[in-house]
Amino acid sequence: MNEEAIKQRQRAAYMKELKAELSDINQADVGSGPAGLLRHIYNTYPPKNPDHKLDGKNLVKAAKTKRALLTAIQHYHPDKQDEEQHGKKWAVLCEEITKLLTDHYGRYKCCD
């Protein structure tokens, strides 16, 4: 079995473990809009870096929400996570969060 196949199997196992968390995030996404989703993610799954905080003031304005989405993508990006310190499971969760946030950011980006 090659290295990529091993990584995919490990990721699939973590995805099963994260089923409840991913369902929670997807439920928060439905109907709450990007600002509500950001609040939920930062409150429920705060970034491991204590300096990464959500500026919750005025997130309802589109320009600020777009900026907050971009900041959150940077905070949760899997390449910015320390797998040795926080574990692969956290990195996989951050990857899924980043995918969702990137999707929301893309909607704002296309509509400028």
Beta strands, then each sheet from edge to edge (+ up, - down):
end
